[in-house]
Amino acid sequence: MLGCFGTPRTLQLELFWNLITPKGAIGLSDLGLSRTLHTLRLNLEGNAIQNAGAEALSTLTSSDDSNLLVLELNLRDNFIGDAGACALAKLLKSSISGKRPSKLRICELDLQSNCIGDTGATALAEQLNTWSLDCIMSDVGPPLHDVKLLLQGNHEPGGCMPSGGMQLIVNILVS
């Protein structure tokens, strides 16, 4: 199901359960959506984008001409492992660090029910830790104001994590 709703500055793509592979995710990332949009809501739940697709999507905000203010990625049930999670951690890092001015203000990553293990979860947590310290130490606050990260139900190949996986939900607003 494909649905586009909103103004020319907002795009919501509902592409859940469509057998999209890494090649399809790479194609989506190559469209240059971040140059023309302020808000991108991309629902790819239940596809098979795997690590290569997550790595491609992690570049959505990396261009100097990105105008995205809000990015919501639903990547639940996509066979994403540590490599994909590490790439998405870099997306957070590029939005958190002051090296390149990022316009991104709100970022939501739903990575539930994938194959993310300790390495990927640690990479994501390290970026959230850096971000929360920036919130405390800065008078102005970091460029990224609100982060939501969902990791519940992840398991490494070969076994589930204890207690059904991890859940890390962070919502911090900086004014």
Secondary structure, DSSP 8 states (H G I E B T S, - for coil): -----S-TTEEEEE-TTS---HHHHHHHHTT-HHHH-SEEEEE-TTS--HHHHHHHHTTTT-STT---SEEEEE--SS---HHHHHHHHHHHHHHHSSSS-----EEEEE-TTS---HHHHHHHHHHHHHHHHHHHH-SS--S--EEEEE-BT---TTS--GGGB----------
